[in-house]
C-alpha cells in the first residue's frame, strides 16, 4: 500500500457522510447526557473523584459533540469546512478542562482530604459505557476520515477516550470494592487526566485526520488537516 491519500468524496457522498456524522453526534449527546446525570449523582454519593470525573467527561463530551453538531448543521460543504477550525478548538479546550478538574481532585484525594466509598452503580455504568461507546466512536471516526474532517475525527477520539475512561474507572472501582484500596480511585482519575491532556494537544494541533486533497484551499487554521498520510496516522486506512 502506498501512502497516497484517496480521492476526495463527491458532493453526494459528502452529504451522506455529513448526515451520518450528525446522527452519530446526536446519539453521542443523548447517551452522554444520561451518563453524566447517573455518574455525577453516584460519584457525589460515593465521594469518588474518578466517577465524578467520568461524569464531567460526559458533560464535556456533550459540549464537544455539540460543536461538531453545529459545524455539520450547515447544509453546504464549504460552510462546514469554514467552521472546522473553531470546532477543533472547542474540542481541544474540552479535553484540557477535563484534565484540569480531574487532576486537581485526584491530588486532593491522594493528599488525604477525601476518600472514595464503594459504588456499585458506578461499576454498572462503567461496564455499560465500555460496551456502548466503542461502536459510536468507530462509526463516527470512519465517516470523519472519509470526509476528511479533523473535527469529526477529534470528537470521535473524545468518545474513544470515554471508552478508555470506562475501562480505567471500572478497574479502579472494582479494586476499591474487592480489596478496599481507596487510593486506586484517584490514581485512576490521574490516568484519565493524562489521556485528556494528550488528546487535547492532538486536537489543538489538528492531528485528528488528514483531509483528502481537493481543488479548494483549506480554510484558515486547518492547514494541518492536509498533512502526510502515513501508516498509523488517523487518516489512513
Backbone as a ProteinNet text record, in pm:
[ID]
protein_1_A
[PRIMARY]
XXXXXXXXXXXXXXXXXXXXXXXXXXXXXXXXXXXXXXXXXXXXXXXXXXXXXXXXXXXXXXXXXXXXXXXXXXXXXXXXXXXXXXXXXXXXXXXXXXXXXXXXXXXXXXXXXXXXXXXXXXXXXXXXXXXXXXXXXXXXXXXXXXXXXXXXXXXXXXXXXXXXXXXXXXXXXXXXXXXXXXXXXXXXXXXXXXXXXXXXXXXXXXXXXXXXXXXXXXXXXXXXXXXXXXXXXXXXX
[TERTIARY]
83.7	0	87.2	62.8	137.9	75.8	148.1	97.4	13.5	-33	-111	-253.4	-301.5	-436.9	-539.2	-654	-761.1	-819.6	-886	-950.8	-1063.4	-1089	-1194.5	-1331.8	-1425.1	-1559.8	-1632	-1722.5	-1801.5	-1909.5	-1980.3	-2082.5	-2189.8	-2238.7	-2343.9	-2292.4	-2170.7	-2113	-2085.5	-2040.3	-2016.9	-2145.3	-2255.9	-2384.3	-2424	-2399.8	-2430.3	-2345.6	-2216.8	-2126.4	-2163.4	-2201.2	-2241.3	-2365.2	-2460.8	-2581.7	-2546.5	-2454.8	-2413.1	-2349.4	-2262.2	-2195.5	-2297.2	-2395.4	-2499.9	-2573.8	-2601.3	-2670.9	-2586.4	-2457.7	-2370.2	-2353.1	-2341.2	-2325.4	-2451.2	-2568.3	-2693.5	-2702.8	-2663.2	-2665.3	-2566.2	-2449.2	-2347.7	-2396.9	-2458.3	-2509.2	-2615.9	-2709	-2816.9	-2761.9	-2671.1	-2615.9	-2537.5	-2458.1	-2372.5	-2449.2	-2562.5	-2645.2	-2693.7	-2743.4	-2788.9	-2671.9	-2559.8	-2441	-2391.6	-2393.4	-2346	-2431.8	-2563.4	-2654.2	-2629.8	-2620.3	-2600.3	-2462.9	-2358	-2221.7	-2200.9	-2250.5	-2232.1	-2308.5	-2428.1	-2505.4	-2436.3	-2393	-2326.9	-2190.9	-2118.4	-1988.2	-1998.1	-2098.1	-2117.7	-2154.4	-2238.3	-2279.1	-2161.4	-2068.5	-1955.6	-1828.6	-1833.9	-1714.6	-1602.6	-1641.4	-1546.4	-1500.1	-1371.6	-1316.5	-1316.9	-1284.9	-1281.3	-1421.4	-1521.5	-1658.1	-1713.6	-1683.3	-1724.4	-1653.5	-1525.6	-1451.7	-1509.7	-1555.8	-1618.5	-1747.9	-1825.9	-1947.2	-1917.1	-1811.1	-1772.9	-1723.3	-1655.8	-1615.3	-1737.6	-1845	-1968	-2024.1	-2019	-2064.7	-1978.3	-1846.6	-1753.5	-1769.7	-1796.3	-1820.8	-1945	-2044.6	-2163.9	-2127.1	-2043.4	-2003	-1919.5	-1832.3	-1751.4	-1839.2	-1933	-2022.7	-2113.2	-2153.1	-2238.1	-2164.5	-2032.4	-1954.1	-1950.9	-1935.9	-1935.5	-2075.3	-2178.2	-2315.3	-2341	-2289.5	-2302.9	-2231	-2110.7	-2035.4	-2112.7	-2168.3	-2234.1	-2382.5	-2429.7	-2566.3	-2576.4	-2460.7	-2459.2	-2494.7	-2574	-2620.9	-2512.6	-2423.4	-2323.7	-2186.3	-2108.9	-1977.1	-1880.9	-1886.4	-1794.1	-1810.5	-1934.2	-1958	-1907.7	-1928.3	-1878.9	-1726.8	-1660.2	-1514.7	-1471.4	-1544.7	-1509.5	-1524.3	-1611.7	-1635	-1540.4	-1460.6	-1376	-1279.7	-1209	-1106.2	-1165.5	-1277.8	-1340.5	-1389.5	-1447.1	-1493.5	-1376.5	-1262.5	-1144.1	-1096.6	-1099	-1057.4	-1147.9	-1277.8	-1372.2	-1347.2	-1323	-1294.3	-1168	-1062.8	-937.2	-953	-1024.1	-1047.4	-1124.7	-1215.6	-1294	-1204.2	-1103.4	-1008.6	-929.6	-880.5	-799.4	-880.4	-1006.9	-1092.8	-1111.8	-1131.6	-1147.5	-1021	-904.6	-778.2	-754.1	-786.2	-763.4	-846.1	-974.8	-1060	-1022.7	-1011.2	-985.8	-849.8	-748.1	-615.1	-612.4	-674.1	-677.5	-752.2	-865.8	-944.9	-873	-800.8	-727.7	-615	-542.5	-435.5	-492.2	-605.4	-671.3	-706.4	-758.6	-796.4	-674.1	-566.5	-444.3	-378.3	-400.2	-342.9	-417.1	-528.9	-599	-717.3	-760.2	-873.4	-1006.1	-1003	-1127.6	-1097.2	-1195.1	-1176.2	-1300.3	-1281	-1393.5	-1456.7	-1588.5	-1662.6	-1687.1	-1743.9	-1778.2	-1897.4	-1904.5	-2016.8	-2051.2	-2152.8	-2198.8	-2260.3	-2331.9	-2391.3	-2282.5	-2171.9	-2060.9	-2001.3	-1992.7	-1939.1	-2028.4	-2159.4	-2253.6	-2246.7	-2240.8	-2234.7	-2107.1	-1994.4	-1866.8	-1869.4	-1925.3	-1933.6	-2023.3	-2135.4	-2226.4	-2159.1	-2091.4	-2023.1	-1911.2	-1844.8	-1738.6	-1792.9	-1920.8	-1982.9	-2038.8	-2085.2	-2156.6	-2065.4	-1973.9	-1900.5	-1808.1	-1743.9	-1655.2	-1726	-1853.2	-1926.1	-1954.9	-1996.1	-2021.9	-1893.2	-1784.2	-1656.8	-1608.2	-1611.7	-1560.7	-1643.4	-1775.3	-1861.2	-1836.4	-1826.8	-1802.9	-1662.5	-1565	-1427.8	-1416.1	-1483.6	-1479.2	-1538.9	-1652.9	-1716.4	-1630.5	-1572.8	-1489	-1363.7	-1302.6	-1182.3	-1214	-1321.9	-1356.3	-1389.9	-1455.6	-1492.5	-1373.4	-1268.7	-1153.1	-1176.7	-1262.1	-1294.8	-1215.7	-1119.3	-1038.6	-1123.1	-1222.7	-1305.2	-1392	-1448	-1529.9	-1445.2	-1323	-1234.4	-1191.2	-1159.9	-1120.9	-1233.6	-1356.9	-1469.9	-1488.9	-1462.9	-1472.4	-1366	-1251.8	-1146.6	-1186.3	-1262.1	-1318.3	-1411.4	-1490.7	-1578.2	-1496.7	-1387.7	-1299.8	-1235.5	-1200.9	-1146.8	-1245.9	-1373.7	-1476.6	-1469.8	-1433.1	-1416.6	-1298.8	-1186.7	-1069.2	-1101	-1170.5	-1206.7	-1295.6	-1384.5	-1473.2	-1391.4	-1290.5	-1206.2	-1126.2	-1066.3	-987.1	-1075.8	-1192.1	-1285.2	-1332.8	-1368.2	-1416.5	-1310	-1185.8	-1077.2	-1059.4	-1060.1	-1041.7	-1153.3	-1277.2	-1390.8	-1392.9	-1357.8	-1355.4	-1245.9	-1128.7	-1019.6	-1059.2	-1124.7	-1169.6	-1273	-1366.3	-1471.9	-1417.2	-1330.4	-1285.4	-1169.2	-1080.2	-960	-956.7	-1049.8	-1052.1	-941.6	-883.6	-776	-837.6	-870.1	-936.4	-845.2	-714.2	-621.6	-629.3	-687	-697.5	-788.1	-885.9	-979.4	-910.3	-836.2	-767.4	-655.6	-592.3	-490.5	-556.1	-671.8	-746.3	-783.5	-820	-854.4	-735.2	-614.5	-494.8	-466.2	-492.5	-476.9	-574.6	-696	-795.3	-743.3	-686.2	-635	-521.6	-433.5	-321.3	-371.7	-469.1	-528.2	-587.7	-657.7	-725.7	-627	-513.8	-412.8	-357.7	-324.7	-269.9	-369.1	-494.9	-593.9	-623.4	-621.6	-642.2	-531.6	-408.1	-295.2	-305	-341	-353.7	-465.1	-577.2	-686.9	-646.5	-574.2	-529.5	-437.9	-353.5	-258.7	-321.5	-448.8	-517	-469.5	-430.1	-377.1	-486.4	-610.7	-718.2	-734.3	-702.2	-730.6	-654.2	-628	-577.4	-693.6	-723.4	-830.7	-786.9	-879	-848.9	-824.9	-728.6	-697.5	-812.7	-829.2	-935.5	-888.7	-966.4	-924.8	-920	-1001.6	-1005.8	-905.6	-848.3	-755.3	-832.2	-768.9	-838.5	-859.4	-961.7	-986.2	-874.4	-856.8	-750.4	-761.7	-644.7	-642.1	-657.3	-681.9	-699.8	-593.9	-481.8	-381	-324.6	-321.4	-266.4	-356.3	-479.1	-569.5	-526.7	-452.8	-400	-253.6	-231	-95.2	-55.9	58.8	106.1	19.3	-8.5	-90	3.2	46.6	140.6	74.4	123.3	64.8	59.7	-54.1	-73	-135.5	-134.3	-195.8	-348.1	-417.5	-563.5	-636.1	-577.8	-648.4	-629.9	-536.2	-504.6	-589.5	-617.1	-695.2	-626.4
-119.4	0	124.4	217.1	341.3	437.5	548.1	648.6	753.5	728.6	827.1	835	955.3	966.2	932.5	884.4	853.8	981.9	968.2	1083.3	1133.2	1263.7	1317.8	1269.1	1251.3	1207.8	1316.6	1277.5	1373.1	1437.3	1535.6	1608.4	1517.8	1420.5	1332.8	1249	1196.4	1116.5	1202.7	1326.8	1417.4	1440.3	1456.2	1478.1	1356	1236.4	1113.4	1104.3	1132.3	1126.6	1230.2	1349.8	1455.3	1414.1	1351.1	1303.9	1196.4	1108.3	1003.9	1066.3	1162.3	1226.1	1295.1	1362.2	1426.5	1322.2	1206.2	1100.2	1047	1021.4	968.9	1070.9	1197.7	1302.6	1312.6	1303.6	1309.2	1193	1074	957.3	974.5	1030.9	1053.6	1152.6	1261	1361.5	1300.7	1226.8	1166.2	1071.4	983	886.7	956.9	1056.1	1121.6	1208.3	1263.5	1337.8	1243.5	1126.8	1027.6	979.8	952	904.5	1006.9	1133.8	1239	1247.7	1243.5	1253.1	1138.8	1016.4	899.1	902.8	934.1	932.5	1040.1	1160.2	1268	1239.8	1183.7	1150.7	1039.8	933.4	822.6	864.8	949.1	995.1	1083.2	1168.5	1254.7	1171.1	1068.6	983.4	904.1	863.2	780.9	861.5	993.6	1079.2	1026.7	982.6	922.3	1025.1	1063	1158	1103.5	974.9	915.5	910.6	878.4	869.4	1007.7	1106.4	1244	1292.3	1259.3	1296.2	1231.6	1109.1	1039.5	1111	1155.3	1230.6	1362.8	1430.3	1557	1534.2	1422.9	1390.2	1376.8	1321.5	1309	1446.3	1539.7	1676.6	1741.6	1722.6	1781.7	1718.4	1588	1520.1	1576.9	1613.6	1676.8	1809.5	1889.8	2018.4	1998.3	1896.6	1865.8	1821.4	1729.6	1681.1	1792	1883	1994.8	2085.8	2103.5	2185.5	2122.8	1990.1	1921.4	1923.5	1911	1919	2055.5	2161.3	2296.7	2305.4	2249.6	2253.8	2183.8	2066	1986.8	2019.6	2120.5	2166.9	2249.7	2296.8	2372.6	2280.4	2331.2	2249.1	2227.7	2324.4	2313.4	2279.2	2210.3	2161.8	2277	2384.7	2496.5	2558	2574	2631	2537.6	2408.6	2311.9	2318.4	2332.7	2346	2473.2	2581.5	2708.4	2702.9	2616.8	2604.7	2505.8	2437.6	2329.2	2374.6	2486.1	2529.2	2560.5	2632.1	2666.2	2540.9	2447.9	2323.9	2247.1	2244.1	2177.6	2243.5	2377.1	2448.9	2413.6	2405.9	2373.9	2232.1	2139.3	2001.3	1995.8	2066.7	2062.1	2125.6	2237.5	2300.8	2207.5	2127.9	2036.4	1931.2	1884.3	1789	1852.4	1974.3	2040.8	2070.8	2109.5	2137	2010.9	1899.6	1772.6	1738.9	1751	1715.9	1801.5	1930.4	2020.9	1980.4	1960.5	1927.5	1792.9	1690.8	1556.2	1549.3	1614.8	1613.3	1677.7	1795.6	1865.5	1782.6	1725.5	1648.6	1520.8	1457.6	1336	1365.2	1474.8	1513.6	1543.7	1612.1	1643.4	1514.6	1415.6	1289.7	1212.8	1210.2	1141.1	1208	1340.1	1413.1	1385.4	1311.8	1272.8	1358.5	1446.5	1533.4	1469.1	1348.3	1278.3	1133.4	1047.3	905.4	851.4	772.8	722.9	600.6	598.5	481	389.2	271.5	179.8	233.9	200	243.5	134.1	54.1	-49.2	15.1	127.2	200	243.5	293.3	334.5	219.1	101.9	-16.3	-56.6	-57.7	-93.5	7.3	136.7	241.8	230.8	208.5	195.8	76.2	-35.2	-154.6	-130.5	-61.2	-31.5	60.1	163.4	255.8	186.3	92.8	16.5	-66.1	-103.3	-181	-93.8	28.9	113.1	206.9	274.3	384.8	346.8	228.8	196.5	197.4	154.3	148.8	289.4	380	517.9	584.3	561.1	622.5	572.4	440.1	382.4	426.7	432	471.2	615.9	704.6	845.3	866.4	792.4	807.7	767	657	614.1	720.3	775.6	879	1004.2	1043	1162.8	1149.6	1030.6	1009	1016.7	951	953.2	1093.5	1169.6	1306.4	1400.6	1360.9	1446.3	1553.8	1527.2	1625.7	1597.9	1685.1	1668.1	1683.7	1771.1	1792.5	1670.7	1608.3	1489.1	1375.1	1359.3	1255.3	1286	1413.2	1451.7	1423.9	1455.2	1428.1	1277.6	1198.7	1053.4	1003.1	1072	1035.5	1076.3	1183.6	1218.8	1107	1053.1	941.4	816.5	794.9	681.7	696.6	820.3	845.7	800.8	820.8	775.8	624.9	552.5	407.8	373.7	442.7	420.2	454.5	564.9	607.2	503.1	444.4	341.9	224.3	182.3	70.3	104.8	223.9	267.3	282.5	345.3	364.8	231	139.4	8	-64.3	-59.5	-124.1	-60.6	73.7	143	114.1	115.5	90.8	-53.9	-148.8	-288.8	-316	-255.2	-272.3	-215.3	-100.6	-39.2	-127.6	-184.1	-268	-400.2	-466.6	-600.5	-601	-501	-500.1	-386.3	-293	-180.7	-79.7	-79.6	15.1	145.2	236.2	360.3	449.2	429.7	511.6	477.6	359.6	321.3	416.4	475.8	567.4	695.4	769	888	857	740.4	701.3	682.4	617.6	602.6	739.1	832.4	967.2	1037.2	1015.5	1076.3	1018.4	889.6	830.5	895.8	920.3	989.9	1127.5	1200.9	1335.2	1330.9	1231.7	1220.5	1193.3	1104.3	1078.6	1206.8	1281.6	1402.8	1506.4	1524.4	1620.9	1583.5	1456	1411.9	1435.6	1395.8	1411.2	1558.4	1640.8	1784.5	1847.3	1806.9	1858.8	1816.8	1689.8	1641.9	1715.8	1739.8	1812.1	1955.3	2019.6	2157.7	2166.9	2064.4	2063.5	2010.9	1970.6	1921.5	1786.2	1701	1569.5	1465	1504	1406.7	1338.7	1405.8	1347	1421.1	1353.8	1417.6	1435.6	1556.9	1579.3	1531.6	1473.6	1433.5	1557.2	1552.3	1670.2	1709.5	1835.7	1885.4	2010.4	2064.3	2180	2306.8	2314.9	2437.9	2432.5	2547.8	2555.9	2540.1	2481.1	2463.9	2598.7	2611.2	2736.1	2767.5	2895.6	2932.8	2853	2808.6	2735.8	2586.2	2536	2391.7	2334.1	2406.5	2359.7	2223.7	2193.2	2065.1	1950.1	1980.5	1872.9	1812	1890.2	1836.8	1800.7	1692.4	1656.4	1525.1	1472.3	1349	1233.3	1143.9	1026.2	906.8	872.6	763.5	652.1	530.5	420.2	452.5	428.6	457.9	592.4	682.1	811.4	796	887.4	874.7	875	938.5	949.6	827.9	743	630	509.4	424.6	303.7	213.9
0	0	0	-89.9	-91.8	6	33.6	126	58	-64.5	-138.2	-84.6	-46.5	5.2	-101.4	-58.5	-151.5	-208.6	-324	-384.2	-293.3	-292.7	-206.2	-251.2	-158.1	-197.2	-276	-364.5	-440.5	-355.4	-409.7	-333.2	-273.2	-348.5	-297.2	-180.1	-194.2	-86.5	36.2	16.5	129.3	207.9	137.8	205.7	288	231.6	305.8	432.3	419.4	534.4	639.1	593.6	687.6	766.4	697.5	766.9	869.2	833.4	927.6	1051.2	1030.2	1143.1	1233.6	1174.1	1255.7	1338.8	1280.3	1352.4	1467.6	1440.3	1545.1	1657.4	1620.7	1721	1807.7	1745.7	1821.4	1920.1	1875.7	1964	2078.5	2048	2149.9	2254.5	2210.2	2303.2	2394.4	2337	2415.9	2521.6	2479.8	2575.4	2685.8	2648	2746	2845	2804.6	2899.8	3010.3	2970.1	3068.7	3154.7	3089.2	3159	3261.3	3225	3314.9	3440.2	3423.1	3537.6	3635.8	3583.6	3669.6	3735.7	3657.9	3711	3817.1	3793.4	3889.8	4019.1	4006.4	4126.5	4205.9	4135.6	4203.5	4258.7	4183.6	4229.8	4352.8	4357.2	4473.8	4596.5	4576.3	4687.4	4743.3	4655.7	4698.6	4721	4699	4707.8	4619.1	4499.5	4405.9	4303.7	4312.7	4217.6	4075.6	4061.2	3927.8	3867.4	3949.2	3898.9	3865.7	3950.2	3919.7	3793.2	3782.9	3662.8	3538.6	3553	3441.7	3401.4	3502.2	3472.8	3405.8	3452.4	3389.8	3247.1	3226.3	3090.1	3000.3	3053.9	2975.6	2941.5	3038.5	3012.8	2905.4	2918.2	2822.4	2685.4	2683.1	2555.5	2487.6	2567.1	2510.6	2444.1	2511.2	2452.8	2327.6	2330.2	2212.8	2096.6	2125.4	2020.9	1970.5	2059.7	2018.6	1920.3	1942	1849.2	1710.4	1705.3	1576.7	1515.4	1600.8	1550.6	1487.3	1551.4	1495	1361	1354.2	1228.8	1116.7	1146.4	1042.9	1027	1100.5	1078.8	951.1	901.6	776.5	660.2	570	458.2	352.3	335.1	227.6	283.5	202.1	242.2	272	196.8	216.9	355.4	399.6	532.4	641.1	622.4	721.3	731	616.3	618.5	690.4	667.7	730.7	882.6	931.7	1076.4	1142.6	1063.2	1113.6	1222.8	1200.1	1294.3	1430.9	1434.3	1561.8	1633.5	1559.8	1621.5	1682.7	1614.1	1667.9	1796.8	1801.7	1922.1	2039.6	2015.9	2122.3	2173.3	2082	2122.2	2207.3	2165.3	2239.9	2377.7	2387.5	2517.3	2610.1	2553.2	2636.6	2700.6	2626.9	2684.2	2798.7	2778.3	2879.5	3005.3	2988.1	3103.2	3187.3	3121	3191.7	3269.5	3203.5	3268.1	3391.9	3385.5	3497.2	3618.4	3598.5	3712.2	3773	3688.6	3738.9	3807.9	3751	3810.3	3948.1	3962.4	4091.3	4194.5	4156.6	4251.7	4293.9	4200.3	4233.8	4332.1	4309.8	4401.7	4540	4544.6	4671.4	4746.7	4674.4	4737.4	4786.4	4706.2	4746.3	4866.5	4881.2	4993.6	5124.2	5116	5235.7	5272.9	5182.8	5213.2	5174.6	5125.7	5090.1	5057.9	5072.2	5044	4975.5	4871.4	4793.3	4858.1	4861.5	4905.3	4785.5	4812.9	4705	4626.2	4495.9	4413	4312.5	4347	4254.8	4130.7	4151.2	4037.6	3940.2	3994.2	3908.7	3831.2	3893.7	3826.9	3709.9	3733	3626.9	3512.6	3546.1	3444.1	3361.5	3428.2	3356.4	3262	3307.2	3222.2	3101.5	3122.4	3011.5	2909	2956.9	2865.7	2790.2	2856.9	2791.8	2676.6	2684.3	2577.9	2465.7	2499.9	2403.6	2325.6	2396.5	2336.8	2220.8	2221.5	2108.6	1974.1	1971.3	1845	1791.3	1879.8	1837.4	1788.9	1862.3	1825.3	1689.6	1669.2	1544.1	1424.2	1440	1328.8	1288.3	1387.8	1355.7	1299.6	1352.1	1303.3	1157	1118.7	978.7	887	925.4	843.7	838.6	951.5	956.1	873	874.8	794.8	646	606.7	464.5	417.6	504.5	469	478.3	554	572.6	675.7	775.9	878.5	1005.2	1035.5	1155.9	1281.6	1279.1	1397.9	1427.2	1323.5	1344.3	1399.3	1348.6	1398.6	1541.1	1570.5	1706.4	1804.5	1764.9	1852.9	1871.6	1767.9	1784	1880.5	1883.9	1978.9	2120.2	2132.6	2263	2310.4	2218.7	2252.3	2283.8	2208.9	2237.2	2374.6	2410.7	2543	2649.5	2623.2	2716.2	2734.9	2628	2640.1	2730.1	2707.3	2792.2	2937.7	2956.4	3091	3157.8	3078.1	3132.7	3185.2	3107.8	3149.2	3274.9	3274.9	3390.2	3512.9	3493.8	3603.9	3659.3	3571	3614.3	3696.6	3649.7	3724.1	3861.5	3866.9	3993.9	4092.7	4045.3	4133.7	4182.4	4094.5	4135	4237.8	4216.5	4312.4	4448.1	4446.1	4571.4	4640.5	4561.5	4617.8	4672.5	4594.4	4630.5	4730.4	4718	4801.3	4902.3	4887.7	4981.3	4958.4	4839	4808.2	4756.8	4845.2	4804.6	4721.6	4734.1	4655.1	4505.9	4474.1	4333	4256.9	4325.8	4259.4	4211.7	4298.8	4248.3	4149.7	4162.3	4063.9	3927.3	3927.5	3802.6	3745.8	3833.6	3788.6	3724.1	3778.1	3719	3580.8	3562.3	3429.3	3331.7	3377.8	3296.5	3255.1	3350.4	3322.3	3219.4	3229.9	3136.6	2994.9	2980.2	2849.6	2791.6	2876.7	2829.9	2779.5	2848.6	2805.7	2668.8	2650.6	2521.9	2408.5	2430.3	2323.8	2296.9	2401	2381.9	2299.7	2325.8	2247.7	2101.3	2079.3	1941.5	1866.8	1935.1	1871.3	1839.9	1931.2	1909.1	1787.6	1770.6	1659.1	1530.3	1535.8	1416.6	1370.9	1465.2	1428.4	1408.1	1419.2	1414	1280.5	1170	1039.7	932.2	823.4	702.1	606.1	572.1	476	338.7	268.1	131.1	47.2	-44.9	-123.7	-213.9	-232.9	-319.9	-390.8	-482.3	-557.7	-476.3	-370.5	-292.3	-179.1	-144.2	-32.7	97.3	201.7	328.7	395.9	480.4	548.8	646.1	683.3	776.8	905.8	956.3	1081.4	1066.8	946.8	928.6	836.1	820.9	726.3	765.7	898.4	940.7	901.7	866.5	826.1	692.7	611.6	485.8	508	581.3	620.5	554.4	595	534.6	580.8	486.7	519.2	525.4	645.4	663	743.9	735.7	812.1	961	1021.1	1162	1188.5	1089.7	1107.1	1102.5	1171.4	1185.5	1051.3	950.4	823.9	734.9	771.1	684.9	719.6	622	647.4	750.7
[MASK]
+++++++++++++++++++++++++++++++++++++++++++++++++++++++++++++++++++++++++++++++++++++++++++++++++++++++++++++++++++++++++++++++++++++++++++++++++++++++++++++++++++++++++++++++++++++++++++++++++++++++++++++++++++++++++++++++++++++++++++++

